[in-house]
Every structure is written in C-alpha cells, then in structure tokens.
Amino acid sequence: MEKASLFEERLMNFAISIIGLTKRLPKKPENDIISNQIIRSATSIGANYTEANNAASKQDFRNKIYISKKEAAETRYWLKMLASVNQTTNVDKELQEVTEIVLILQAIISSMRSPK
C-alpha cells in the first residue's frame, strides 16, 4: 500500500477513535458542544487529505493540505479543552496521535516549498 493510502487510513482510524472517545463522555451540555466540535475537526483532517490527493492542481493540493493541518491543530485544541473539562478523561494517546499528524502534514507542506 502506498504512503498516501496508509496515511489516509491512519487519519480515518484517528477520526473513528475520536468518535469513540466522545461516546464515552458523560452526558453534559459542555461535553455535547466539545464533542460536536472535535468530531467535526477530527473527521475533516482525513477528508481534506483525501481531497488533496485527488486535487486538480498543485494549488488545490496545497490548499487542502493546509486545511488538513489547520483541522489537526484545531482537533488538538479541542482535545486539550476536553481534558480540562473532564479531568478523569485521559486523552494522552489521542493528543500524541494528533501531534504526530500535525508534524506529518507540516513535513508535506515543507516539502512543497523546497525545490526538487
């Protein structure tokens, strides 16, 4: 399997793990808000990465990769918020994964800037 497909699968698995995490949260209004936000941003990472890999142009690819990275950074924010509001909820694994995802997307962005 090629790198792009493996990373796309990793992003999907991450989004699925975030959905599972939100399902285990106590039913409180603040958790509903955070859950909606984090699910939107986490699922958007992979969706935009997939769109980038099917882009019509280099500019379209670049835009989608940037959006994917922004969504990953937003997901990291919501994970930290979630942990602050629910101190008994451990999100260390998810924070580690999304941090790695941000770094991978940044590496893709950096490689677009360097001459080949």
N, C-alpha and C positions, 0 to 999 in steps of 0.2 A: 504494500500500500504506500502511496506517495506521501511525502511530508504534509502537504496541504490537507489531504484527506484525513490523516492521522490527527492533525491539529483540529480540524473541523469536528471530528468525533470527540476529541478531548473537550472542546467547548460545549458540545451537546451534553456530554456527561456532567460537566460542571453545572450547567443550567438545570439539569434534572436533579442534581444534588441540592441545589438551592431551593427548588420547589419542594423537595422532601423536607428540608430544614424548616421551611415556613409552615408546612403542615403540622409539624410537631410543636409549634409555638402555642403558648396559652392564648385563649381567645380574649383579646383585649383590643380596644379601639386603636391604640398606638401600634400594636402589632399588625393589625389589618393594614394600616397605612404603610408601614415599613415593608410588609410582605408584598403589597402591590408594587411598590417602587422597586424593590430588589428583584422581583421576578421579571419586571419589565426590562431592567438594565441587564440582568444576567442572561436572559434569553436573546437580547439584542446583540450581544457580543458575537455569538456564533452566526446569527442571521446576517449581520453586516459583513463578517468574514466570508461567508458563503457568497454573498453578493459581490464582494471584491474579487473572488476567484472566478466569477463569471462576468467580470466587468467588460464593457465595450471599448474602453480606452485606458491608457495609463493614468490619466487624470481621474477617471471614475474609480479605478482600483485604489489610488491614493486616498481619495475622499472616503471610501468605505473602510479602509484600514484605519484611518484617523478616527472615524466614528466608532469603530470597534474598540479602539484603545480608550476613547473617552467613556464609552459604556462600561468598560472594565474598571476604569478608575472610579466611576460612579458606583459600581457594584461594591467596590472596596469600601467606599464611604458608607453605604447602607449596611454593610456587614459590621462595621465599627459601631454604627448607631444601634443596630440590633443588639450587639453585645453590651452596649452601655445601658440600654433599656431593660434587657433581660440578663442580669448578671449571672444567672445559673446556666445560660445557654453558651456552650463552647463553640466558637466559630474559627478556632485556630487553623483547622485543616482547610476550611474554605478561604480564609484570608491568605494562607500560604499559596493555594492554587491560583487565586485571582492575581496575586502579586507576580507569580511566575508568568501568567498570561499577559499581564501588562508588559513585562520585560521582553517576552517573545514578540509582541506586537511592536514594541519600541525598536527591537532589532530589525524587524521588517521595514519599519519606517526609515531607520538609519541606513539600511542597505539601499533604499531608493534614492537617497541623497548622494551616496558615494558613486563616483564614476566607475564604470565597468571596464 
